[in-house]
């Protein structure tokens, strides 16, 4: 063999060895970078609960320190993913997508920490929570107004990160890359929703609280002892005025005093067909429909006809949510002589979160025989509770905000604004009580209850609601809404309970029994196909409302009796996990809604 050939082989071998060494070195370097990115991102994830705990404890120094650590870890992860060799690896066919995806996750973590968490922590530091409590001199709304641009900017930054991650095709990625990417997407979606809500609240809340002039709202206290679709029959009414954060309770009335509307208030034909013209005829029936914007607009129109005053919006609460408020403010004393006289039959003179529900939804009917005096007591309690709020200095602001948030999350507190711009924002969230639009999930079901007894027997009815996912039929999903109701009234309810509670058979329902119209809504474009009561098929009323199928069945329960209504919906095209919302009752919502069940398919 000639020397030149031998030399050529040595050169090729050396080149191959050099390339192998370089590849090994590059692989080792990339492995080191990958470990760094993994460790730093895990460190940021571990700091999130620490940050939340600090905020919950109102630890401003701790929150700032945690935020600084979070930003440092996220920045290190992003720097490691920006390494030239890592960037080169991201361009390699087949495997490069994995490196590129990791880079996007690191970039998003850094953006969220720097552009999202940073501004929010600065806003948090600037807020004096105690100053947000209502007071006799008003509330300082300027910090909320000043915070709006920062919160909006943070929401935009996080949303942009979420959109970038959502654009990555995870189907061809390695499992060890795809799984963290999926988790990051889910976490960002959750954070995005919360930040968007905060940004929107900061934008419209100062105006709604009267920073630019007084706002008047019609306050409706819904009485869950007599079910209506959005909670209960409107009982006490009052005008709530907010003027630069100063809260006052003005004119007080009751639904009965508003009287009969003639001509009736106009309501769309779809809802009239389902719920009758009573929607626009009686204040007591405006919320036979579960669509709170419809009920609130009708209530606004009725109040204006009755009093000549046009309110700016409507706020609805129930006694359970009043209990949440009292948990934060502490008990309130009943001091008005007229109210004390009405309560002298054995009702408490101090109301707290522990006793307000049984007092307002049960005891008042046993202790006060005449409805007009019951209304006086209801109105007086509302005045005392909101009077305690308006004077300020009672309870803690964060506890109050948490209580109100809890009431809103359970649909016990509902809000409607008569101003289109504000209502368009409110309509994006469940607090709007809308049955259609951006606040309604694609695969959402709804179960609502309307009393047919004409009395206050719903205090004794226990219910649970469950979705049952059936086997697909003709290529479409099929779901059954199962509603079980039990009348827990005593066996002698006909004689042991006051006639005002049982109605005494006046409306054709035996005293002590409960008649309920059970109404179920399915997702948009689906159909309601069958109905059954206690396993036996039955006729049902079928309607549509905002392109959602509606099925209604009426059940009557004697004391101690239970019954199960099943409405089956088919041709469901929304391939998403179903969820259900229900009329808020006396029961905790967590006890009413059961976990979704999957039917056995063969």
C-alpha positions as CSV (number, residue, x, y, z in Angstrom):
1,X,0.0,0.0,0.0
2,X,1.3,3.4,-0.9
3,X,2.1,5.9,1.8
4,X,-0.4,8.5,0.4
5,X,-3.3,6.0,0.7
6,X,-2.3,5.2,4.2
7,X,-2.1,8.8,5.1
8,X,-5.6,9.4,3.6
9,X,-7.1,6.7,5.8
10,X,-5.5,8.2,8.9
11,X,-6.9,11.6,8.0
12,X,-10.4,10.2,7.5
13,X,-10.2,8.2,10.7
14,X,-9.0,11.3,12.6
15,X,-11.8,13.4,11.2
16,X,-14.4,10.7,12.1
17,X,-13.0,10.5,15.6
18,X,-12.9,14.3,15.9
19,X,-16.6,14.5,14.8
20,X,-17.5,11.7,17.3
21,X,-15.8,13.6,20.1
22,X,-17.5,16.9,19.1
23,X,-20.9,15.1,18.9
24,X,-20.3,13.6,22.3
25,X,-19.2,17.0,23.7
26,X,-22.2,18.7,22.1
27,X,-24.5,16.0,23.5
28,X,-23.0,16.4,26.9
29,X,-23.3,20.2,26.7
30,X,-26.9,20.0,25.6
31,X,-27.6,17.5,28.4
32,X,-26.1,20.0,30.9
33,X,-28.3,22.7,29.5
34,X,-31.4,20.5,29.6
35,X,-30.7,19.6,33.3
36,X,-30.3,23.3,34.1
37,X,-33.6,24.2,32.3
38,X,-35.4,21.4,34.0
39,X,-34.1,22.3,37.5
40,X,-34.8,26.0,37.1
41,X,-38.4,25.4,35.8
42,X,-39.1,23.0,38.6
43,X,-37.9,25.6,41.1
44,X,-40.2,28.2,39.6
45,X,-43.1,25.8,39.9
46,X,-42.3,25.1,43.5
47,X,-42.4,28.9,44.3
48,X,-45.9,29.4,43.0
49,X,-47.7,28.0,46.1
50,X,-45.2,30.0,48.3
51,X,-46.2,33.1,46.4
52,X,-50.0,32.3,46.8
53,X,-49.5,31.6,50.5
54,X,-47.7,35.0,51.0
55,X,-50.5,36.8,49.3
56,X,-53.1,35.0,51.4
57,X,-51.1,36.0,54.6
58,X,-50.8,39.6,53.4
59,X,-47.0,39.2,53.7
60,X,-45.8,42.0,51.3
61,X,-42.1,41.5,52.1
62,X,-42.3,37.8,51.6
63,X,-44.2,38.1,48.4
64,X,-41.7,40.5,46.9
65,X,-38.8,38.2,47.9
66,X,-40.5,35.2,46.4
67,X,-41.2,37.0,43.2
68,X,-37.6,38.0,42.9
69,X,-36.5,34.3,43.3
70,X,-39.1,33.2,40.8
71,X,-37.9,35.8,38.2
72,X,-34.2,34.7,38.8
73,X,-35.0,31.0,38.2
74,X,-37.1,31.7,35.1
75,X,-34.4,34.0,33.7
76,X,-31.7,31.3,34.2
77,X,-33.9,28.7,32.4
78,X,-34.5,31.1,29.5
79,X,-30.8,32.0,29.3
80,X,-29.9,28.2,29.1
81,X,-32.4,27.6,26.3
82,X,-30.9,30.6,24.4
83,X,-27.5,28.9,24.2
84,X,-26.1,29.0,20.6
85,X,-25.7,25.2,20.5
86,X,-29.3,24.7,21.8
87,X,-30.6,27.1,19.2
88,X,-28.7,25.1,16.5
89,X,-30.1,21.8,17.9
90,X,-33.6,23.3,17.6
91,X,-33.1,23.6,13.8
92,X,-32.2,19.9,13.3
93,X,-34.9,17.9,11.4
94,X,-37.0,15.5,13.5
95,X,-35.5,16.1,16.9
96,X,-35.3,19.9,16.7
97,X,-38.9,20.4,17.5
98,X,-38.3,19.1,21.0
99,X,-35.5,21.6,21.7
100,X,-37.7,24.4,20.2
101,X,-40.6,23.4,22.5
102,X,-38.5,23.5,25.6
103,X,-37.2,26.9,24.6
104,X,-40.8,28.2,24.3
105,X,-41.7,26.8,27.7
106,X,-38.6,28.6,29.2
107,X,-39.4,31.8,27.4
108,X,-43.0,31.7,28.6
109,X,-41.9,31.1,32.2
110,X,-39.6,34.1,32.0
111,X,-42.3,36.3,30.4
112,X,-44.8,35.3,33.0
113,X,-42.4,36.0,35.8
114,X,-41.1,39.3,34.5
115,X,-44.1,40.8,32.6
116,X,-46.9,39.1,34.6
117,X,-45.9,38.4,38.2
118,X,-43.6,41.5,38.5
119,X,-46.3,44.1,37.8
120,X,-48.9,42.3,39.8
121,X,-46.6,42.2,42.9
122,X,-46.0,45.9,42.5
123,X,-49.8,46.5,42.4
124,X,-50.2,44.2,45.4
125,X,-47.7,46.2,47.4
126,X,-49.6,49.4,46.5
127,X,-53.0,48.2,47.8
128,X,-54.1,48.8,51.3
129,X,-56.7,46.1,51.7
130,X,-58.4,47.8,54.7
131,X,-59.0,51.0,52.7
132,X,-61.1,48.9,50.3
133,X,-63.8,48.3,52.9
134,X,-66.9,50.6,52.6
135,X,-67.0,53.4,55.1
136,X,-69.2,56.3,56.1
137,X,-66.7,58.6,54.3
138,X,-66.3,56.5,51.2
139,X,-63.7,54.1,49.8
140,X,-60.4,55.0,48.2
141,X,-60.9,53.7,44.7
142,X,-57.9,55.4,43.2
143,X,-55.5,52.4,43.9
144,X,-57.8,50.1,41.9
145,X,-58.1,52.6,39.1
146,X,-54.3,53.2,39.1
147,X,-53.7,49.4,39.1
148,X,-55.8,48.8,35.9
149,X,-53.0,49.5,33.3
150,X,-50.5,47.2,35.1
151,X,-53.0,44.4,35.5
152,X,-54.1,44.7,31.9
153,X,-50.4,44.6,30.7
154,X,-49.7,41.5,32.8
155,X,-52.8,39.8,31.5
156,X,-51.7,40.6,27.9
157,X,-48.2,39.2,28.5
158,X,-49.5,36.0,30.0
159,X,-52.1,35.6,27.3
160,X,-49.5,36.0,24.6
161,X,-47.3,33.3,26.2
162,X,-50.4,30.9,26.5
163,X,-51.1,31.5,22.8
164,X,-47.5,30.7,21.8
165,X,-47.6,27.4,23.7
166,X,-51.0,26.5,22.3
167,X,-49.5,26.8,18.8
168,X,-47.0,24.0,19.4
169,X,-47.9,20.6,17.9
170,X,-47.2,18.2,20.7
171,X,-48.2,15.1,18.8
172,X,-44.7,14.4,17.5
173,X,-42.7,15.4,20.6
174,X,-40.9,13.1,23.0
175,X,-43.1,12.2,26.0
176,X,-40.7,13.8,28.4
177,X,-41.1,17.1,26.5
178,X,-44.8,16.8,25.6
179,X,-46.0,16.1,29.2
180,X,-44.4,19.3,30.7
181,X,-45.6,21.3,27.8
182,X,-49.2,20.1,28.4
183,X,-48.9,21.0,32.1
184,X,-47.6,24.4,31.2
185,X,-50.5,25.0,28.9
186,X,-53.0,24.1,31.5
187,X,-51.4,26.3,34.1
188,X,-51.1,29.3,31.8
189,X,-54.8,28.9,30.7
190,X,-55.8,29.0,34.3
191,X,-53.6,32.0,35.1
192,X,-54.8,33.8,31.9
193,X,-58.4,33.5,32.9
194,X,-57.7,34.8,36.4
195,X,-55.7,37.8,35.1
196,X,-58.2,38.7,32.4
197,X,-60.9,38.7,35.1
198,X,-58.8,40.9,37.3
199,X,-58.0,43.3,34.5
200,X,-61.7,43.6,33.5
201,X,-62.7,44.1,37.2
202,X,-60.1,46.8,37.6
203,X,-61.4,48.5,34.5
204,X,-65.1,48.6,35.3
205,X,-65.2,48.4,39.1
206,X,-64.3,52.0,39.9
207,X,-67.1,53.3,37.7
208,X,-69.6,50.8,39.1
209,X,-68.6,51.8,42.6
210,X,-69.4,55.4,41.9
211,X,-66.0,57.0,41.3
212,X,-67.5,59.3,38.6
213,X,-70.8,59.9,40.4
214,X,-73.4,58.1,42.4
215,X,-74.7,54.7,41.1
216,X,-78.1,53.3,42.1
217,X,-78.7,49.5,42.1
218,X,-81.8,47.6,42.8
219,X,-80.9,45.0,45.5
220,X,-83.0,41.8,45.4
221,X,-82.8,39.3,48.2
222,X,-83.8,36.0,46.7
223,X,-85.6,33.7,49.1
224,X,-84.4,30.1,48.6
225,X,-87.4,28.7,50.6
226,X,-89.5,29.3,47.5
227,X,-87.4,28.2,44.5
228,X,-86.9,30.3,41.4
229,X,-84.5,29.3,38.6
230,X,-81.8,31.7,39.7
231,X,-82.2,31.0,43.4
232,X,-85.5,32.0,45.1
233,X,-88.4,34.3,44.9
234,X,-87.4,38.0,45.2
235,X,-88.4,39.0,48.7
236,X,-87.0,42.2,50.1
237,X,-86.1,44.9,47.7
238,X,-84.0,48.0,48.3
239,X,-82.1,50.7,46.4
240,X,-78.3,50.4,47.1
241,X,-76.4,53.6,46.3
242,X,-72.6,53.7,45.8
243,X,-71.0,57.1,45.7
244,X,-67.2,57.0,45.4
245,X,-67.3,53.8,47.4
246,X,-69.7,55.1,50.1
247,X,-72.5,52.6,50.5
248,X,-76.0,53.6,51.6
249,X,-79.3,51.7,51.6
250,X,-82.2,53.8,50.4
251,X,-85.8,53.1,49.6
252,X,-86.9,49.6,50.8
253,X,-89.8,47.6,49.5
254,X,-91.0,44.1,48.7
255,X,-91.9,42.3,45.5
256,X,-95.5,42.2,46.5
257,X,-95.6,46.0,46.9
258,X,-94.5,46.5,43.3
259,X,-97.8,45.1,42.1
260,X,-99.0,43.8,38.8
261,X,-97.6,45.2,35.6
262,X,-100.2,46.1,33.0
263,X,-99.3,46.0,30.2
264,X,-96.7,43.3,31.0
265,X,-93.0,44.1,30.6
266,X,-91.8,42.8,27.2
267,X,-89.8,39.5,27.3
268,X,-88.7,37.6,24.2
269,X,-91.1,35.0,22.9
270,X,-88.8,32.0,23.5
271,X,-88.8,32.6,27.2
272,X,-92.5,33.5,27.4
273,X,-93.3,30.2,25.8
274,X,-91.3,28.3,28.5
275,X,-92.0,30.4,31.5
276,X,-95.3,32.3,30.6
277,X,-95.9,36.0,30.6
278,X,-95.6,36.0,34.4
279,X,-91.9,36.9,33.7
280,X,-93.0,40.4,32.8
281,X,-96.1,40.6,35.0
282,X,-94.9,40.1,38.6
283,X,-91.7,41.0,40.3
284,X,-92.0,37.7,42.2
285,X,-91.6,35.9,38.9
286,X,-89.0,37.8,37.0
287,X,-86.5,35.0,37.7
288,X,-88.6,32.0,36.7
289,X,-86.1,32.2,33.8
290,X,-82.5,31.2,34.8
291,X,-81.2,33.9,32.5
292,X,-80.4,36.7,35.0
293,X,-79.9,39.5,32.5
294,X,-83.5,38.9,31.4
295,X,-84.7,38.9,35.0
296,X,-82.7,41.9,35.9
297,X,-83.8,44.0,32.9
298,X,-87.5,43.2,33.7
299,X,-86.9,44.1,37.4
300,X,-85.4,47.4,36.4
301,X,-88.4,48.2,34.2
302,X,-90.9,47.2,36.8
303,X,-89.1,49.3,39.5
304,X,-89.1,52.3,37.2
305,X,-92.8,51.9,36.5
306,X,-93.6,51.6,40.2
307,X,-91.4,54.3,41.6
308,X,-90.3,56.5,38.6
309,X,-86.7,55.8,39.5
310,X,-84.5,54.2,36.9
311,X,-81.7,52.2,38.6
312,X,-78.3,51.7,37.0
313,X,-78.2,48.0,37.6
314,X,-79.5,45.0,39.6
315,X,-77.7,43.0,42.3
316,X,-79.1,39.8,43.6
317,X,-78.1,38.0,46.8
318,X,-79.6,35.2,48.9
319,X,-79.5,34.6,52.7
320,X,-76.6,32.1,52.3
321,X,-74.4,34.8,50.7
322,X,-75.5,37.2,53.4
323,X,-74.1,34.6,55.8
324,X,-70.8,34.7,54.0
325,X,-70.7,38.5,54.5
326,X,-71.6,38.2,58.2
327,X,-68.8,35.6,58.6
328,X,-66.4,38.4,57.6
329,X,-68.0,41.4,59.3
330,X,-69.0,39.6,62.5
331,X,-72.5,39.6,64.0
332,X,-74.8,42.5,63.6
333,X,-77.2,43.7,66.3
334,X,-80.9,44.5,65.5
335,X,-81.4,47.9,67.1
336,X,-84.5,49.5,65.3
337,X,-87.5,49.5,67.7
338,X,-89.9,48.5,64.9
339,X,-87.8,45.5,64.0
340,X,-87.3,44.5,67.6
341,X,-91.0,44.6,68.1
342,X,-91.5,42.3,65.1
343,X,-88.8,40.0,66.3
344,X,-90.1,39.8,69.9
345,X,-91.9,36.5,69.2
346,X,-88.6,34.6,69.6
347,X,-86.4,35.6,66.7
348,X,-82.8,36.5,67.4
349,X,-81.7,40.1,68.0
350,X,-78.2,39.3,66.9
351,X,-77.6,37.9,63.4
352,X,-74.5,36.0,62.4
353,X,-73.2,33.8,59.6
354,X,-74.3,30.8,61.8
355,X,-78.0,31.8,62.3
356,X,-79.0,34.0,59.4
357,X,-80.1,31.2,57.1
358,X,-82.4,29.3,59.4
359,X,-83.7,32.6,60.7
360,X,-84.7,34.1,57.3
361,X,-85.7,30.9,55.6
362,X,-87.6,29.0,58.3
363,X,-87.9,30.6,61.8
364,X,-89.4,33.8,60.5
365,X,-92.5,32.0,59.2
366,X,-93.0,30.1,62.5
367,X,-92.6,33.3,64.6
368,X,-94.3,35.9,62.4
369,X,-97.7,35.0,61.1
370,X,-98.5,37.9,58.8
371,X,-96.6,38.2,55.5
372,X,-96.4,42.0,55.7
373,X,-94.5,41.7,58.9
374,X,-92.3,39.0,57.5
375,X,-91.4,41.5,54.8
376,X,-90.6,44.1,57.4
377,X,-88.2,41.7,59.1
378,X,-86.5,40.8,55.9
379,X,-86.1,44.4,54.9
380,X,-84.8,45.3,58.4
381,X,-82.2,42.5,58.4
382,X,-80.9,43.7,55.0
383,X,-80.7,47.2,56.3
384,X,-78.7,46.1,59.4
385,X,-76.3,44.0,57.3
386,X,-75.6,46.7,54.8
387,X,-75.6,49.3,57.5
388,X,-72.7,47.4,59.2
389,X,-70.9,47.4,55.8
390,X,-71.5,51.1,55.2
391,X,-70.0,52.3,58.5
392,X,-66.7,50.5,57.8
393,X,-64.2,49.3,60.4
394,X,-66.0,46.0,61.0
395,X,-64.4,42.8,59.9
396,X,-61.5,42.4,57.5
397,X,-61.5,43.4,53.9
398,X,-59.9,40.3,52.5
399,X,-62.4,38.1,54.4
400,X,-65.2,40.2,53.0
401,X,-63.9,40.0,49.4
402,X,-63.5,36.2,49.8
403,X,-67.0,35.9,51.1
404,X,-68.4,37.9,48.2
405,X,-66.3,35.9,45.8
406,X,-67.6,32.7,47.2
407,X,-71.2,33.8,46.9
408,X,-70.5,34.8,43.3
409,X,-68.8,31.5,42.5
410,X,-71.9,29.6,43.7
411,X,-74.3,31.9,41.7
412,X,-75.7,33.2,44.9
413,X,-74.6,36.7,44.1
414,X,-75.5,37.9,40.6
415,X,-74.8,41.3,38.9
416,X,-76.3,43.1,35.9
417,X,-75.5,46.6,34.6
418,X,-77.9,48.7,32.6
419,X,-74.8,50.2,30.8
420,X,-74.0,48.2,27.6
421,X,-70.2,48.6,28.0
422,X,-70.1,47.3,31.5
423,X,-72.6,44.5,30.9
424,X,-70.5,43.3,27.9
425,X,-67.7,42.7,30.4
426,X,-69.9,41.2,33.1
427,X,-71.4,38.8,30.6
428,X,-68.1,37.0,30.2
429,X,-68.3,35.6,33.7
430,X,-70.6,33.4,35.7
431,X,-71.6,36.3,38.0
432,X,-73.7,37.5,35.1
433,X,-76.1,34.5,35.5
434,X,-76.3,34.2,31.7
435,X,-77.5,31.0,30.0
436,X,-75.8,31.8,26.7
437,X,-72.6,33.6,25.6
438,X,-69.0,33.7,26.6
439,X,-69.6,32.7,30.2
440,X,-71.2,29.4,29.2
441,X,-68.8,26.4,28.6
442,X,-69.4,24.5,25.3
443,X,-70.6,21.3,27.0
444,X,-72.5,23.0,29.8
445,X,-75.7,21.7,31.2
446,X,-78.0,23.5,33.5
447,X,-80.6,22.3,36.1
448,X,-83.0,24.8,37.5
449,X,-85.9,24.6,39.9
450,X,-89.1,26.6,40.0
451,X,-91.6,26.2,42.9
452,X,-95.1,25.1,41.9
453,X,-96.4,24.9,45.5
454,X,-96.9,28.6,46.0
455,X,-95.3,28.4,49.5
456,X,-92.0,28.1,51.4
457,X,-91.5,24.4,51.3
458,X,-88.2,24.3,49.4
459,X,-86.4,24.9,52.7
460,X,-87.1,21.2,53.3
461,X,-86.2,19.8,49.9
462,X,-82.8,18.1,49.4
463,X,-81.5,17.6,45.9
464,X,-78.6,16.2,44.1
465,X,-77.7,16.5,40.4
466,X,-75.5,14.2,38.4
467,X,-74.5,13.9,34.7
468,X,-74.3,10.4,33.3
469,X,-72.3,10.1,30.1
470,X,-74.0,7.4,28.0
471,X,-72.5,5.4,25.1
472,X,-72.3,7.3,21.8
473,X,-75.3,7.0,19.6
474,X,-75.1,7.5,15.8
475,X,-71.7,9.0,16.2
476,X,-72.9,11.6,18.7
477,X,-72.4,11.9,22.4
478,X,-75.4,11.3,24.7
479,X,-75.7,12.5,28.3
480,X,-78.4,12.0,30.9
481,X,-79.2,14.6,33.5
482,X,-80.2,12.8,36.7
483,X,-82.0,14.9,39.4
484,X,-83.0,13.3,42.7
485,X,-85.2,15.3,45.1
486,X,-86.4,14.4,48.7
487,X,-89.0,16.2,50.7
488,X,-87.5,16.1,54.3
489,X,-90.4,17.9,55.9
490,X,-91.9,16.1,59.0
491,X,-94.6,13.6,58.3
492,X,-97.2,15.9,60.0
493,X,-96.0,18.9,58.0
494,X,-99.6,19.6,57.0
495,X,-100.4,20.6,60.6
496,X,-97.1,21.2,62.3
497,X,-95.9,23.8,59.8
498,X,-97.5,27.2,59.4
499,X,-100.1,27.5,56.5
500,X,-97.9,30.3,55.0
501,X,-95.1,27.7,54.6
502,X,-97.3,24.8,53.2
503,X,-99.8,27.0,51.3
504,X,-102.5,24.9,53.0
505,X,-103.5,23.3,49.7
506,X,-104.6,26.7,48.4
507,X,-102.9,26.1,45.0
508,X,-103.9,22.5,44.6
509,X,-100.9,20.9,46.2
510,X,-101.7,19.0,49.4
511,X,-100.4,20.7,52.5
512,X,-96.9,19.5,53.4
513,X,-96.2,18.3,49.8
514,X,-93.8,20.1,47.4
515,X,-94.4,20.6,43.7
516,X,-91.4,21.6,41.6
517,X,-90.8,22.3,37.9
518,X,-87.5,20.7,37.1
519,X,-85.9,22.3,34.1
520,X,-82.8,21.0,32.4
521,X,-80.8,22.8,29.7
522,X,-78.4,21.0,27.4
523,X,-75.4,22.3,25.3
524,X,-76.0,24.4,22.1
525,X,-77.3,22.4,19.1
526,X,-78.1,19.3,21.1
527,X,-81.6,17.8,21.5
528,X,-83.5,16.6,24.5
529,X,-84.7,13.2,23.6
530,X,-86.4,11.3,26.5
531,X,-87.6,11.9,30.1
532,X,-88.2,9.4,32.9
533,X,-89.4,9.7,36.5
534,X,-88.3,6.9,38.8
535,X,-87.3,4.8,35.8
536,X,-90.6,5.1,34.0
537,X,-90.7,7.1,30.7
538,X,-92.9,10.2,30.9
539,X,-94.0,13.0,28.8
540,X,-92.1,16.3,29.1
541,X,-92.2,19.8,27.7
542,X,-89.5,20.4,25.1
543,X,-88.3,23.9,24.2
544,X,-85.3,25.8,22.9
545,X,-83.7,28.9,24.5
546,X,-80.8,30.6,22.8
547,X,-80.3,27.5,20.7
548,X,-80.0,25.3,23.8
549,X,-82.5,22.4,24.2
550,X,-84.7,22.7,27.3
551,X,-86.7,19.9,28.9
552,X,-89.1,20.3,31.8
553,X,-90.8,17.8,34.1
554,X,-93.0,18.5,37.1
555,X,-92.8,16.4,40.2
556,X,-94.8,16.4,43.5
557,X,-93.3,15.0,46.7
558,X,-95.2,14.1,49.9
559,X,-93.3,14.4,53.2
560,X,-90.5,11.8,53.2
561,X,-90.9,11.0,49.5
562,X,-88.0,10.9,47.0
563,X,-88.1,11.0,43.2
564,X,-85.6,10.9,40.4
565,X,-86.0,12.7,37.2
566,X,-83.8,11.8,34.2
567,X,-83.7,13.9,31.0
568,X,-81.5,12.5,28.2
569,X,-79.8,14.7,25.7
570,X,-78.5,13.5,22.4
571,X,-76.7,14.7,19.3
572,X,-74.2,16.5,21.4
573,X,-71.5,17.8,19.2
574,X,-69.3,19.6,21.8
575,X,-66.5,17.0,22.4
576,X,-65.5,18.4,25.8
577,X,-65.9,17.4,29.4
578,X,-69.4,18.3,30.4
579,X,-70.2,20.4,33.4
580,X,-73.4,21.4,35.1
581,X,-74.7,24.5,36.9
582,X,-77.7,24.4,39.2
583,X,-80.1,26.7,41.0
584,X,-78.5,27.7,44.3
585,X,-80.5,26.2,47.1
586,X,-80.3,26.1,50.9
587,X,-77.9,23.2,50.5
588,X,-74.1,23.8,49.9
589,X,-73.5,23.6,46.2
590,X,-70.8,20.9,46.8
591,X,-73.5,18.6,48.2
592,X,-75.9,19.1,45.3
593,X,-73.6,18.4,42.3
594,X,-72.3,14.9,42.2
595,X,-69.3,13.7,40.1
596,X,-70.0,12.8,36.5
597,X,-70.7,9.1,35.9
598,X,-69.7,7.1,32.9
599,X,-72.1,4.5,31.7
600,X,-70.7,1.0,31.0
601,X,-70.4,0.6,27.2
602,X,-70.0,-2.8,25.4
